[in-house]
Amino acid sequence: MRAFLSVLLLLFVTGCSSNVVMMGRQVSNVDPDVKITPESRILVEAQKSADPLTNKRYLDQVVQSFKNKGYFYVGAKLSSPDFIARYHLTSQAQVRERQEPIYEERRTGRSTHCYEDKDGGRHCETDFHVMPYLVGYETVKRSVLEAVLDLELVNTNGKVVLHSSSSVEHSQCSRWKLYEFLIERSIKNLNVEQPQDQPYRIEMPEDYQCTDDL
């Protein structure tokens, strides 16, 4: 019982959440002289250097994400576009270091309970109270999968007018789930008027699954 209570106290001190947490960064730059409006015609295509199978899998999602953001004229087959949106998805394993707290149990007191049995005998039991105490930190290395979405908008002259690079990482999520998350969030938060450099940490809903369904 005492061990169980100690575990609960340790979880309370360190904090615990079973929800998936996405961490990443979004950096973008934009030409201040160019106006990109909801009425702009945007042709979506993958960069030629990207993996063709991955590009094909997520082309429709990129198009839909632009539409969800409020752009009316977006598609993979669009005549007379004002801009061409080119995207490139990549992923690679990374090793991250972080400081983990080290706790030790220490006695904080004791209590004695005495009782008599049915024969009149007296018995006493002593319980020792323990609490977790922070005694230091240790460096822990872990492998994570980092997914990156590079997105650029070019005008009809081939000049880049906007560039965005977004990343997200997780130790257990599949690359496909990371790509889905990255496309939706990156385009939703894309700023076509001002440059941005925003780290983020997002706790996903309790029922969110980031592994591939079997």
N, C-alpha and C positions, 0 to 999 in steps of 0.2 A: 504493500500500500504506500509506504514511504517513497519507494522508488517511482511509483506511478505519479505521485504528487510532485516529485522533483522534476520529472519529465514535463509535466504541465507547466510548472513554473519556468522551466528553461524555455519552452516554446513561447510563453508570454513575454519573457525578457527579450528574446532574439527576434520575435515576430515570425509569423508563419502564414503563408498563403498557398493554397493549392492551385490557384488560377494561373494561367499562362501569362507571363509578363514579356512584352516585346520592348526591346531597347534598340535605339538607332539614332540616326542623324539625317537631316535633310539640308542640303546646301544648294543654292541656285543663284544665278545672275541673269540679268535681263537688260537688253538695250533700252535705255530710257527714252529714246526717240521713236520707238515702235509702239503702236497701239494694238493690243490683242483684245478683241471684244467678243461677246457671245455670238455676234453675227459673223465672225471670221470663219472662213471655210478652211478646215484643217484636214489634210490627208494624213492618215496614220500608216506608217510602214516601219519595218524593223531595219536596224542598221545591218549592212551587208556582212560585217565582221561577226555578227552574233550567230548563235546556234540556230539553224533553221527550224528544227523540231520544237524547240522552246518558244521561238518567235510565233510559230503557227498556233501553238497551244494558247497563248495569251493575247493574241491580236484582238480578238473580240472583247476581252476584258478591258484592254487599253481604250478601245473605242467607246465602250459603254461608260467608262470612268470619266471621260471627257464630257459625254452627254449628261451624266449625273451632275457634273460641275456647272452645267448650264450652257454648254456650247451646242448650238442647234445644227450646225452643218459639219458633221464629223463622220469620217468613214474610211475604210480601207480601199474603196473605189470611189473616188470623188474627182470630178472634172473641175478645172480652173480653180485650184486651191489658192488661198492667200498664204498659207503656211504649210509646211510638211513637218509632222511630228515623228521623229525617229527615236526608237527606243532600243535598249540593249540590256538584257538580263544576264547576270553572272553570279556565281557563288563559289566560295572556297572556305576551307576549314581554317580557323584561327585559334591561337592559344592565348587565353586571357589570364591575367593574374589579379587576384583580389585579396584583401585582408579579411580573414575570418576571425571572429572573437573566440577566445578559449575560456571556458568556464570550469570551475571546480566547485564541488559541493563542500560546504563548511557548516559545522554545527553552530546553530544560533541559540540553542537552549535545549531543555528537556522537560518532560512532564511525567509524573508517576501516578498511576492509577491503582488503587488497592480495592480488593473485594473479598468477601467471605464466601466459601463454598457451602454446600448444604450440610457439611459436617462441622461447620464452625471454623474451619481452617482459614487463615488469612493469606492472601496471595497478592503480590504487587508486580506490576509491569511498568517498565520505564521506556518511554518513547523519546528518541532524540530527534530534534527538529533540524532540518538541513535546508540550506538555500544555495542556489548557484551564484557564484561570485566571479566577476570578470578578472582574470589574472594575466591576460595578455592577448596577443594576436599572432596569427600565423599566416604566411603567404600560401595561398592555394592556387594551383594552376588547373584550368579546365579547358577542354576543347569545345568550341562553338562553331556553328555554321553561319557564316555571314553572307547575306544576299544583297546584291546591289542592283539598283535600277538607274541607268543613265538615260536621260531624256533630253533631246534638243529640238528646238523649233527653228527651222530655216525659212527664209522668205523665197520668193520666186527667183531671186538672183543667186540663190545658194548661200547666202550669208546667214550665219548663226545669230539669231536674235534673242534666244533664251537657252540656257543650259541648266539642267538640274541633275544632281547626283544624290540619291537616297539610299540608305543602308539600314538593315535590320539584322539582328543576330539572336540565335537561341541555341541551346545545347541539345535539344531533343526534337525540335520541329523539323519536318521534312522541307526540302528546298522548294517543293511545289506550293506548300502552304505559305511559306515565307514570301514567295513571289506574289501569290494572290493578295496577301496582306499589304505588301509593299506597293503594288500597283494602285490599289484602292486608296491607300492613305496618301501616297505621294502626289497623285493627281488631284485629289480632293483638297490638299493643303498647298498646292502650287500657287505661288504669287507671281502674276504676270506683270506687275507694276514695280515691285521693289525686290532687291536681292534679299536672300534669307540665309540664315545659318542657325538651325534649330535642332538641338538634341531633344530626344523624347523618351519617355518611359510610360508605356501603356499597359494597364492590367486588363486583360481580356475578360469577357463574361464567363461565368462559371461553367457554362455548357460548351465553351469553345474548345474544339479539338484541333491540334496542330500537327497531328500525325496522319499519315495516309490511311484511309479506310481500307480494311481487308475484305 
